[in-house]
Amino acid sequence: GVVAEAAFWAACGDEAGDAPAPAAASNELLVDAPNDDDGARVAREVTFTLSPEKIAFVFALYPAVRRAHAAHVPRDMSEAQFW
């Protein structure tokens, strides 16, 4: 059956409000695209360095990338080829 919101939270007790919410990951590494002087996005090649922290962020955000990395590096391709 359907549980009313008030009944749900009453059944959870105080435990539900005590747990801190998990911190969301920042997506800063995904906004490296350059702008023209007027602020418009431009189509040009963008190069940036993947630090271990950025790689960990990608793996956390996209589990399929972690699985593909584990499946193919170094057996099928090098680390540099993967990225």
C-alpha positions, 0 to 999 in steps of 0.5 A: 500500500501507499504510506503517507509522508508523515507516517514514513518519517514517523516510522524512521524516527530521529535516525533519518535526520541525524545522518549527514547528506553525502557531499556532491562531487564538484564538476569543475573538471568538466567546464574547461571549455574556453570562451571568446572575449564576448563570453560565447563558446567557441569550437576549438581544441581543448587540452587539459591534464588529468591529475590522479584526483580528476581521474578518481572523480571521473571513476566516481561519477561514471562507474562504466568508465572505471569498468572499461579501464579495468577491463582494457588497461594495460592488456588492450591499451596503455593508460595514455591511449585509454584517456 
